[in-house]
Amino acid sequence: MKYFNHLPELHLEGFFHQKPKVINKYTDRSKLAYSLGPLLYMPATRPDIAQLIMTNKYKELVALVICLEDAVGDLEVKQAEELLISHMAKVTKAVMAGQLINETTPLIFIRVRSAQQMSEIAVRLGSSLEQVAGFVFPKFSSVNGEGFLSELQKINVQSGTLLYGMPILESPEVLYKEKRMAELLRIKEIVDRYEELILNIRIGATDLCGLYGLRRNSQTTVYEISIVNELITDIVNLFSREPGGYVVSGPVWEHFSSNQRILKPQLRETPFEKQFGSEGLRLRKELISKNFDGLIQETLLDKANGLVGKTIIHPSHLLPVQAMHVVSKEEYVDALSIVQQANGQKGVFKSEFQNKMNEIKPHLKWAEKTLMKSDIYGVFHENSTFIDLLSEPVFS
């Protein structure tokens, strides 16, 4: 897959100082972990999954999860499994026929209910397992974690392919204050034993809020839900800690279009007006009407708190989240300068943009991550921003 592959070459040249590069499941794990920008969930019972992949229906789609868990009713599981096998057989046939190529084949993950179901599905998929990038483990805990990961390890050995695991932290034990740190430490101990199989750590905000009967609206970010915000802080603190830190992904955004509002829109007028004038203000109004302002605000807060990527449930969310992950020219130049000058001859220097001091030691890890993301999502030209990409009429 490749980000923004749907854009004409002329637009890519116009927007990007450095264009995104091709990624697949065999890309180095350290880079692949940063590649799951917006991860789109679909219930396995959806009948057109294979068709939408093969026809490139959602042109911005680069990674998806086919869900056998909460998105599927308990009485639908067998039907969902049958459809999943059928979906993957059709995708595999399209790959073998050359209908799908590296640039257009999304990374496909499967969310399973249990380690046993994962094992059975892996056998039933047969050669189609090669088109799967990994499995998502819901309600991952110190009780079931070892089972998920040891079974995944066996599947990798037996199948001869590469499959990653993505634990979702969403169980009561990680949220309840008196149990949280002990449980997180036990989970960390388990995932560390299988480090090479872990692509990233995900946070299940919907399940966590549900434990207290909470549900945030489209104008409230997850960071304003105090008990979940506390947990995010602890997860990032523990799992993203260097050396050997894991990529932690942003919680799900579950809202789409609605015209009813209570709170003031969260997108400032100035950047839109400065970029496109009156047309920019029209774009801002359209984004607000689609409830994208809350999504954009939460994605900005994800990035500020060290989270990369986001779980989404609607294709209209793909482009906004992708656009927010493109590296700015200023970030890229600063990062490149920091890495190039990390030779011990100096400790601090003025940014080429003349607006900040770059300290090599405290900013080196940030710089390395930024250059990694620049390969994946690309780098904007100096005068381009995410607003330019959102002005493309591709979401509906």
C-alpha angles and dihedrals in degrees: 000000000000128000117246091009087144093067121095115251090248091058092047090053090047097049105032133066085185119020123222118265131226117272129189136168091272092058111116108286094234090060097036090056089065094046101079099091106158108008108199118212121210128176111245088232090070103111099210103053095111091044095051090049094048094045094042089234093168100046094193094052113122104151134021141173120219103209127217094166131064094351088063124065117239090246092051099057098102092046090048092052092051092050092048091055090048093048092052094045090055092047091049091051090051091051092049090050092051092245089122120044135181094273095051105033110097123218105260123207130179123217109212133191098224144358089256092055090049091053093049093046091050091055093046093049092059111170090001088073087081089069092055118091095196151300132280117222114210123207090009110191144159087268100055102019098089090050094053095047099040089051091048089052090053092049091053092052095045097044098041091222132106119257126171131207127224115193117206114213105212108120124122092249093065092048102043106090098220092052102032106092096041090050094046090050091051091049091047090053090053097047091046089061089056097034095140090058096051114095097176144327117252131200121222102212095169094057091042093052089045091062087069098033091253129143122175118222127228092270096052123077122215088247089069091058097086101203093050092043089055091053093048089054092052094045093051091044093053106031101035094048115127137268100049098004122170127228109253117204129216121259123259123285106212106177132094138167120353133142097210116100137171104172129058114270113266098219115091116227097223101073092049095045092045092051101043109001115218090353088057091054089051089052091050090052091050093049090050092049089055091050089245093133091072091046092049092047092050092047090052089052090048089056093045090053094049099259120137124203130359140237111240135181103197130057092227087070094061100083098042092053093043092049091052091056097056110110116242119235090244093053091047095050092047092048094047092049092049094050093044093050097044091108099110096256095108138013104203139017139171118267116251086239089062093228106098146019118250113213109198103210100045093038099042097091090047089050093051092050091047092053089048090053091046089063091050105039100020132233125274123231112255094263097040126093139173087275089070091058093045089055089066108102095231105112123081 
